[in-house]
């Protein structure tokens, strides 16, 4: 499968599958067609509207993760990243991230998590997810810290 598939106007598959860890460990992070379909819906319903609101590119730091990659990065066993329903987005600043989070909370989504790598870290990101089956929980978790 070509890695430069256009998912939506501003997003390509390669943004969701590119992984330093996968390259370093020799992991094939190629998604199935079902995963690609889920990623298209995530782009259509969450990421493209955010891009339009923000007026700037939205950078994906982590998108699809095959099981081996998810385990290598310490992802949870039922992560939505495994099925292409989630992405972590880079924030230009914490203040902008909070604005984006507030805006996203008024949209249709499954889960929003405002998180950071550690207690001492000043780098935050937003985990966004969307389920195309329509069972979106509208769940918001703020202040999650990875350990």
C-alpha positions in Angstrom: 0.0 0.0 0.0 1.4 3.4 -0.9 2.2 5.6 2.1 1.3 8.8 0.4 -2.5 8.1 0.1 -4.5 11.3 0.5 -6.8 10.9 3.5 -8.3 14.4 3.3 -7.5 17.8 1.9 -4.6 18.5 4.3 -3.6 15.0 5.6 -1.7 12.1 4.0 -1.4 8.5 5.3 2.4 9.0 5.8 1.7 11.5 8.5 0.0 8.8 10.5 2.3 5.9 9.9 5.7 7.6 10.0 7.5 6.5 13.2 11.1 6.9 14.3 10.7 4.0 16.7 9.3 1.7 14.0 12.2 2.6 11.7 14.8 2.0 14.5 13.3 -1.4 15.4 12.5 -2.5 11.8 8.8 -2.6 12.4 6.5 -2.6 9.4 3.8 -0.1 10.4 1.6 -0.5 7.3 -2.1 -0.3 8.0 -4.9 -2.3 6.6 -7.6 -0.8 4.4 -10.0 -0.8 7.4 -7.5 1.3 9.4 -7.1 3.7 6.4 -10.9 4.1 6.4 -10.9 4.9 10.1 -8.1 7.5 9.6 -10.1 9.1 6.8 -13.0 9.5 9.1 -10.8 10.9 11.9 -9.5 13.5 9.4 -12.9 14.3 8.1 -14.7 14.7 11.4 -11.9 16.0 13.7 -8.7 17.0 12.1 -9.9 18.9 9.1 -12.4 21.0 11.1 -9.6 21.7 13.6 -7.2 22.7 10.7 -9.9 25.1 9.4 -10.4 26.6 12.9 -6.7 26.9 13.7 -5.8 28.4 10.3 -2.5 26.5 10.4 -1.2 23.0 9.7 -2.0 20.4 12.3 1.1 18.2 13.0 0.6 14.5 13.9 3.2 13.2 16.4 1.6 9.7 16.6 -1.1 8.2 14.5 -1.6 4.6 13.5 0.4 2.0 15.5 0.6 -1.6 14.6 0.6 -3.9 17.7 4.4 -4.3 17.7 4.9 -0.5 17.5 2.2 0.2 20.1 3.9 -2.2 22.5 7.4 -0.7 21.8 6.1 2.8 22.6 4.3 1.7 25.8 0.8 2.2 24.4 -2.2 0.7 26.2 -3.4 -2.7 24.9 -6.8 -1.3 23.6 -5.4 1.9 22.2 -7.5 3.5 19.5 -4.1 4.1 17.7 -4.2 0.4 16.8 -7.3 0.7 14.7 -6.7 4.2 13.2 -9.2 6.0 15.3 -6.7 8.2 17.1 -3.9 10.7 16.6 -1.7 12.8 18.9 -1.3 16.3 17.7 1.6 18.7 18.4 0.7 21.9 20.1 2.4 25.2 19.0 2.1 26.3 22.7 0.3 25.2 25.8 -2.0 28.3 25.5 -2.9 27.4 21.9 -3.4 23.8 22.9 -5.9 24.9 25.6 -7.8 27.0 23.0 -7.8 24.0 20.6 -9.1 21.7 23.3 -11.9 24.1 24.2 -12.9 24.4 20.6 -12.7 20.6 20.0 -14.9 20.0 23.1 -17.8 21.5 21.1 -17.3 19.2 18.2 -18.1 15.5 17.6 -15.3 13.2 18.9 -14.8 10.1 20.9 -12.0 11.2 23.2 -9.8 14.2 23.9 -6.8 13.9 26.2 -4.6 16.9 27.1 -1.4 15.2 28.1 2.3 15.5 28.7 5.3 13.2 28.9 6.2 13.7 32.6 5.4 15.9 35.6 8.4 18.1 34.8 7.7 18.3 31.1 6.5 21.5 29.5 5.6 19.7 26.3 1.9 18.9 25.9 -0.1 17.3 23.1 -3.7 16.5 22.5 -4.8 12.9 21.8 -7.9 13.0 19.6 -10.1 10.1 18.6 -13.2 9.5 16.5 -15.2 6.3 16.0 -16.9 6.0 12.6 -19.5 3.5 14.1 -21.1 6.5 15.8 -20.5 5.4 19.4 -18.5 8.6 20.3 -18.3 9.1 24.0 -17.4 12.8 24.0 -14.9 12.0 26.8 -12.4 14.7 27.9 -9.4 14.0 30.1 -7.2 16.9 31.1 -3.9 16.8 32.7 -2.9 13.2 32.0 0.8 12.6 32.5 2.7 9.7 31.0 5.1 7.9 33.3 
